[in-house]
């Protein structure tokens, strides 16, 4: 039963973002760089897929380690969040800054360690929260830092410290709530801002 729930938690983290990505194709015309939105969602789904593949190497037991698939997991999270962020930015300097942070996250995992990659991702997330709130002014954005950052970090930390795999089940769905938040904000923006933002 536990393995079924764990598999389901991971599978939905792959499927839901990819479905939102497909649904986003040519949908949010009110966003200047709307072509990046589907990529953002799909990259997040691919990140979850690489995490699943990584777990097959550890018999689905969470182990804090570095590997090719673990790097791909972090790389695609950075790509996904950056795509969603850059999709709404007009300022070229800010676009360049976000791309630099994404590149820094991907490369630092390989050259330094995972902790540095996570630091770059934290900066990407901060920029994303600031830019999305500034653009959309939507109160439901608060669910992203709560579920996508605080809860996933809390569950992951408990998993690392205790080794109790029950925490593993909650990480994927918590991240999916963040993905749902982004999609709902974009959907609501079509009514609030019918013209190109």
HELIX and SHEET records of a PDB file:
HELIX    1   1 UNK A    2  UNK A   24  1                                  23    
HELIX    2   2 UNK A   35  UNK A   56  1                                  22    
HELIX    3   3 UNK A   68  UNK A   86  1                                  19    
HELIX    4   4 UNK A   92  UNK A  111  1                                  20    
HELIX    5   5 UNK A  114  UNK A  136  1                                  23    
HELIX    6   6 UNK A  139  UNK A  141  5                                   3    
HELIX    7   7 UNK A  142  UNK A  143  1                                   2    
HELIX    8   8 UNK A  144  UNK A  151  3                                   8    
HELIX    9   9 UNK A  152  UNK A  162  1                                  11    
HELIX   10  10 UNK A  166  UNK A  192  1                                  27    
END                                                                             
